[in-house]
Each structure stands twice: as C-alpha cells, then as structure tokens.
C-alpha cells in the first residue's frame, strides 16, 4: 500500500512524531556524553595516536605496517557494510536498542584496553591491527543504535539542535581527550610511571586511558534513556525471532518497500553516502595536505587540529540551530557549497605568497583561514544528515534505517581516497616538484560536488512520505 494514497489515520508515523512531545534535557545530556566519550576511540586510537604508533618503525617499517593496517580496516569496513543493517533491524524488533548500544560500547572499550598488550615489536603488529579493526566494527554497530536513539530523546521542534549538540560534544571531547593524552603521556607535565617510554609504556597506557574514557562517558545514556519499547504487534515478535540469514530476506523486502512508498528516503541514503565520504576525506587528508603542501610541522598540524575541532563543534551547533528553522536539506546544501568555495580557494592559491590590498598573504595564511572554513562547514553537514534521516525513520525502524546509512557510507568509502590519489597521479608530471599533492584537493571537491548534485532533487523530510515497511 502506498502511504500517499492511504487515509490520514492509516498513514505510517515516524519514530520522531510518535515520541515524546517534550524534550528531556537530562536525557539529551546523557546521550551527548556518549559522543563526547567516543572521541577517545576516534581521535586518540584511530587517528592521531595509536594507529601512528602501529605504523612506526618498531612494527617492521611504516610501509609494511601501514599496508597491514589498511588491509585490516578494509576487512572491517566490509563486515560493517554487510552486518550493520541487520544488527539495527534485530535491535529494533527485539526492543533492545539500549542493550545493544551497551554491549557494543563495552566491546569497543574492552578491545581498546587490550591494546595495552601490543608491545613495540613486529610480532605484535597483527594483534594490534586486529584489535583496532574489531574495535571499528563494534564501534559502528554501537553508532547505529546510538544514532537511532536521536528520535527517542528529541522532538520535531529540536531534533536538529540536539543532533548538532551531539556532534559538537564529540568534537570537543576529542580535543579534551587529546590534550589529556598529550600532557599525561606524550609530553608529560610531571614525572610519573605512565610517562615512561620503555617498551612504549606511555603509548600503551593511552589505550587504557581511552578505554576508560569511553566507558565512563558512555554510562549516562545507559541509565538515563529508557529502553526501546518492545513491539506490541505479533509481527514484530516474529521479526525478532527470525534466523540471522532470514533477516537479510526481510531486509531486502523492506528496502523494496521503502523505495516503493518513500523513494526519496533511498535517494537521500545514496546522496548522503557520496558527500559523507567527501566530508570524511576533509579530516582524513587535511593534516597530510597541511604538512606536505603548506609545510606545517607536526606541532603546527596538532595546533590546527585543535582549532579545527573547536570550529567544527561551533559549526555543528550553529547548524543544528538552523536545521530546526530552515530544514536539514538547506543546511546540508549550504554547508556543501561553503566547503566547495573554501576548498577551491585553497586549491587555487596553494602555498604561494600574494599581496592583497597592500598586505602580504602567505600560503600558511591561506590554509589557516580557509582550512578552518572547511572545518566550520563539515560539522553542520554531518549533523543535519543524521537529523534528516531520523525524521524519515518509520516508527520502530530507526535502527535498521541507520544500519543502511552505515552500509551505504561504507559502500562508497573508496571514492574520495581514489580520486585524491588519481588527481595527484595525473598532476605529478604536469606541475613542479612538490606541487602535485595540492591537486588531491580537487578529488575531494569532486566528491562533494557529486554529493551536492545528487542531493538537489531529493525532497526535504517535510515533503517526503514515511515508508510503509512489511512485517517479517
């Protein structure tokens, strides 16, 4: 049955519309605390500290270790793409969203803590990359249930603001965690046993710190936000009792039903997958470009990362405020346009020196100003994408839909890295030595542009019907 043709009383409702009409500030803070804590895994373990340790000479050389780590993360990405929708579906059907958020979060914390036993020797490389790869899998599973909770703790009036607040807390949590790690373990402010570099004890203790940080800040949401109510209909019970392989058959039927009754939900999933890959590339390659093209030293890269996260947090919160007033699609389009403008300026000006209105303009100034503009627009695009999808989730189906969100993102995650590399390869024989890397920015901009163009014809949530999904 097409919901557009159904009587008003029979039209399906979204999980957001069927929730509480009044937001609970305590639950919002508890929910956002998970984002704050999760930054210890994202920023400390997988971006700036532990993976850098794993790819050092101690593990057999940067090239070999990086290849092993990349392979492990690729396998993890494939596992996430295959399993995320079904794990979300089964937590929805069984009314166990919070339970699985807790289980997967605990698994990430445990795997992170076990990284303490990764000693700086080549024979421990496989252990290290396996722990990080498995941590990524369980982190994404936890993220599916965490994102699905957005509709539980927000209302139609404030969902954009709540989503932006969560993203902002994540950025700020990453900064605080990195500063703590820097002052306690990397460049300690005082002498203590955790500062010892023997057998890389300080780096291995960073893993213990990250595990505790994530676990502690994940606790509030598990106590403050109630469990998802179990479906009253017998069909929901049958869905919960489906065999694992049978769940994929149900998933395929539901995707077809979503396309039939709410095709723009599918269109948004596809468009967002493209531009989210470009958004991820901004942070993935930002530090590399800062160092390689603009000559930033490691200390300058770290300072830029700190300022960039602060600006991204501010952008996410401001974007959330606008989201509730002008809608998520407008915020995303504006953010992508801002990213394209800022990225194009960096690409065109490069590391050259100029004089504007009698003032000297260095390449470092270009990157600081327009690089921070990139950070400013990344946050709102990410936050409003989550809020956009939460508005379209049928009642009791948020987990499965956010599982598809994770899957589509993983399915195209090769786009930005591939185009980044391709543009550099093509530019290398055509430009002066040391200038080719800058053209990698063009690859990222092409992905963002493709995502923007794919999004333009997609209807905003207010003009999109909620999908009718079949029972098991």
N, C-alpha and C positions, 0 to 999 in steps of 0.2 A: 504494500500500500504506500502511495506517495503521500508524505505528510502534508504537502502543499494542498492536496485535494481533500484532506480529512477535515471533519468538523473541528472547531476550535477546542472543544473538550477532549477530543481524541488525539490531538497533536502531541507528539512527544515533547517533554520538557528537558532542558539541560540540567546537569547536576548543579550548576550555579544557581539557576532560577528556583530549584526545589530545595535549596539550602536555607539557612537562617537569614532573615531579612536584616538582622543587626550583627555587625562585626564585633567580635570579642578581642579586645586589644591584647589581653594576656596570651591568647592562642596565637595571634599574629606574631608577637614577640618570640614565643616558643618555637613557632615554625621557622622564623627567620634565623633563629640561633643555629639551626641545623646548617643553613647556608654559610654562616659565619665559621662554624667548626669544620665544614667540609673543605674549606680553603687550605687547611693543613695538608690534605691529601693532594689537592690540585696544584697549589702554588709551591709547597715545600717539597713534596715527594716526587711529583711527576714533571715539574717544570724547572725549578731553579736549583735544587739541592741534590736530592738522592739520585735522580737519573744522570745528573752531571757526574756524580761520584761513580756510578756504574759504568760510565763510558770513559773513565780515566785510564791512564796507562797501567794502573795497578791490576786491571782486569784483562790485560793482554793487548792493549792498544786501542786508541779511540775508534779506528775504522772497524775493527772486528767487533768490538763491544757494541758499537752503535748499530751495526748490522743485525746482531743477535737481538738487541732490544727492539729494533724496528720490526723484526720478524715476529717476536712475541706479541707486540702490541697489535700487529696486523691480525694475528690469530684471535686475539681478544676482541678486536673490532668485529670480526666475522661472527664470533659467538654472540656478541651483543645484538647484532643485526638479526640473527636467527631466533634468539630466545626472548628478547625484550617484550614484544607484543603479547606473547603467550603468558609470560610471568605477570604482566599487568592484568591480562584477562582473568587469570585464575585468582589473583588477589581481590579483584572486583567481585567475582562471582561468589567467593567464599566469605566476603565481608571481613577480609583480613589485611587491609591495606596497611594499617599501622604496624601490625605484627611483622609483615614482610619488610617494611621500612626498617624496623628494629633489627631483624635478623640479618639483613644485608649490610646495614651500617656496622653491626658488630663484626661481621665477617671482614669488612674493609679494615676496621680498627685492628683486628687480630692479625691479618696479613701484613699490615703496616708495621705493627710491633715486632713481628717475626723478622723483619728486615734488619733488626739488631744483629742477627746471626750471620749476616752477609759480610764476611771478612774481606779485606782488600787483597784478594788473591784470585787468579784466573779460574781456579776450580769452583769458586763461589758465584761466578757470573750467572750460570744457569739458574741457580737458586734465586738470585736477586731479580732477574728479569721475569721469572715465573711468578714470584710474589707480586711484583708491580703489575704484571698483566692480569693476574687473577683479581687483584685489587681494583683494577679498572672495570672488570666485568661486574663485580658486585657493586661497585660504586654507581654504575649506570643503572643496574637493577633497583638500587635504593632510590636513585634520582627519578625513576619512573613513578614510584609510589609517592615520593616527596612532591613532585610537580602535580600529581593528581590530587593531592591534598589542598591545592590552591583554591579549588571550588568549595571545599569544606569550610575554610577559615575566612573567606571573603564574601562580599555581596556584589550584585551587579553595579552598585554605585562606586565601589572602591577596589575592584579587582586589579585594575591597572596599577594603582598606588601600592597595593600590597605586593604584587609581583615585583615592582620596581624596588620596593624596600628590601625584599629578599635578595635580589641581585646586588643591591648596594651593600648589604651586610656581608655578602660573600666577598666582594672586592676589598672592603675594609678589613675583614677578618684575615684575608691573605696578607695584607700589609702588616698587621699586628703580629701575626704568626712569624712572618719573615724577619721582622725586627727582633723578636724574642730569640729566634734561632741565631741571628747574626750576633747579638750581644751576649748570648749564653754559650754558644757552641763554636761558631765560626771565627769571630773576633771577640772573644770573651772580655767583659768589662772587669772581671776579677778572676783570681786564680782558684779553680776548684777541679775536682777529679773529672768532671764532664768536659773540661776543656782539653784534656789530653788527646794528642794526635796519634799516640801509639796504637797501631792496628786500627787507625781511623775511628777510635772510640767516640770522638766527638760527633762524627757524622752518623755513626750507628745509633748513638743516643738521640739524634734528631728524629730517627724513626720512632723511637719510644715516645718522645715528646709529641710527635704528630698523631700517633695512635691515641694517646690520652686526650689531646686537644679535641680531636674529632669526637671521640666517645663522650666526653663530658658535655660538650655543647650540643650533642645530639639528644641527650636525655630529656630536656624540657619538652620537646614536641611529643615524645612518647608518653609523657604524663599529662600534658595539658590538652592535647587534641584527642577527642573520642575516636574510638574505632569506627570504621565504616559500618553502617547498619547492614546486617545480613539481608539479602533479597528475600522478600516475603513470598514471591511467586515461585511456584514449583520449578518453572523453567530455569530460574537462577540456580536452584539446587542441583538440577541436572547438569548445568554448566560447570558447577564446582566439582561435580563428581566425574567429569569426563576424563578419559585417559589422556596422557600427555600428547600422544600423536593425534588423537581425535580433536584436541584443542586447535590444531592447525587447520583442520577441516572447517571448524567453526569460525576461525579467524578469516579464512578465505571467503566464507559466506557473508560474514559481516562487512568485509571490505567491499564486496559487490553491492551489498545493501546500502552502505554509506554512499557509494558512488551513484546508486540509483536514486536515492532520496535526498542526498545532500552532496552533490558532486563538488561544490566549492570547498568542502572540507578536505577532500582529496587533493584538489588543486592547491590549497594552502600548504598541505603537507609537502607537496613536491616543490613548490616555490620556496618555502622556508628552508628546505633541505639544502637548496643551492646557496641562498645568501648566508645561511648559518655557517656553511663551510668557508665562505669568504670572511665572515666575522672571526672565526677561529684562527684563520691564517693571519689576520692583523696582529694578534698577540703572538702566534707561533713564530712568525718571521720578523716581528718588529725589532726585537733585540739583535737579531742577526744583521738586519739592514743598518741599524744604528752603529754597530761595530764595524761591519765590512764596508759600507758605503760612506758613512759620515765620520768614521774614525773615532767613535766613542770608546773609551777604555772601560774595563769591567765595572769600575766604580761608578762611572757615568751611566752605564746601562742600568745598574741597580737603582741609582737615583731616579732615572727616568721611569723605571718600572714602578717605583713607589708613587711618584707623582701621577703616572698614568692610571694606576689603580684608584687613586683618590678621585681623579677627574671622571673615570668610568663610573664610580659609585655615585657621584653627584649627577652624572648624566642619566643613570638608571632611575634614580629617584625623581628627577625632574620629568623624565619621560613617562614614568608611572602616573605622575600628576596630570600630565597632558592626555595620557591614554584614556582616563575616565571622562575627559571633556571633549576630545575630538575623535576618539576611537583609536584602536590599535593599528589599523591599517595606515592611517595618516601618519602616526608616529614612526612606523617602520619605513614608510616611503621617504619621509623627511630625513630620517637617520641615514638611510642608504644614499640619498642624494648628498648629504653632508660628507659622508665617507668618500664618495666619488670625487667631490670637489677637493677635499683635503689631500687625498691620495694623488690626484692629478698634479696638484701644486708641488708635492714632494718629488714626483717623478720628473716634472719639467725643470724645476730649479736645481734638483740634485744637491751636490756638495759644493756648488760654485759660490763665489763671492760676488755680490752685487752692490749697487748704490741706489737706494730708493729715497727720493726727496732729500738728497744730500746726506743720507745716513748710510753707513756701512751695514751690509746684511751678509752674514756668514752662513755657510752651509749648516752649521750646528744650530743656528737660529731657526732656519727653515724646519729642521726636524723637530726641535723643541716645540715650536708653535703649532705646526700642522700635525705633528705626531700626537700631540695632546688633543687636538681637534678630532683625530681618528678615535682616540680613547673615549672622548665625550660622546660620540655617536654610536659606539659599539654597545654600550650598556642599554640604552633605550630600545634598540633593535632586538636584543636578546630578551629583555623583559617583556616587551609587548608581544613578541612571538608566543611566549608562554601564555600570556593573558588571552591572546587571540584564540588559541586552541582550547583553553579552559572554558571559554564562552560557548564553544561548539560541542562540548562533550555531552552526549546523551546521559540521562540520569543513570548512575551506577556504572558508567563505562569509561570514566576518565583514565583509569589505569591502562586499559587496553589502547586507548587513543594515544596516550603519551608513550606507550610502548612503540606504536607505529611512528611517532615523532622521533624517537631514538633510532629506529630502524632506517627510516628514510635519510636521516642525517648521516648515519654510518655508510649507507649505500653510495653516497656521492662524495664521501670524505677525501677521495683521491683527486678531486677537481682542482682545488686551489694549489696543493703541492705540485701537481703535474704541470699546470700552466705556469707556476712560479719558476719551476726548473726549465721548462721549454723556452720561456721568454729569455731567460739568462743564456741558454744554449744558443739561441738564434742571434742574440745580441753580441755574443763574445767576439766573433770575427769581424764585427761591423763597427765596434767602438774601441776607444782607447783602453789600455790595460787598467783594470780596477774599476771600470765604469759599467760593466755588464750586469753586476748584481742589482743595480738600481732598477734595471728594466724588469726584474722579477715583480716589482710593484704593479706593472701593467697586467700580469697574470692574475693577481689578486683582484684588481679593479674589474677585469673582465668577468670574473665570477660574481662579484657584487652586482655588476650591471645586468648580467643574465638573471640573477635572482630578482632584481627590481622589475625587469621587464616581465618575468613570469608572474610576479605578484599583481601587477597593474590590473589585469582583467578579473582578478579574484574578488568576489563580493565581500564587503565587511561583515563581521559577525551578525550585526543587527539586521542584515538583509539576506542572511543565509538560514535555511531551514535546519532544524536539528534532525539528525539522521534517525530513521527507523531501523533498528538492528534486530535481527532474528534471534530467538532464544536457541538454546542448544538443541 
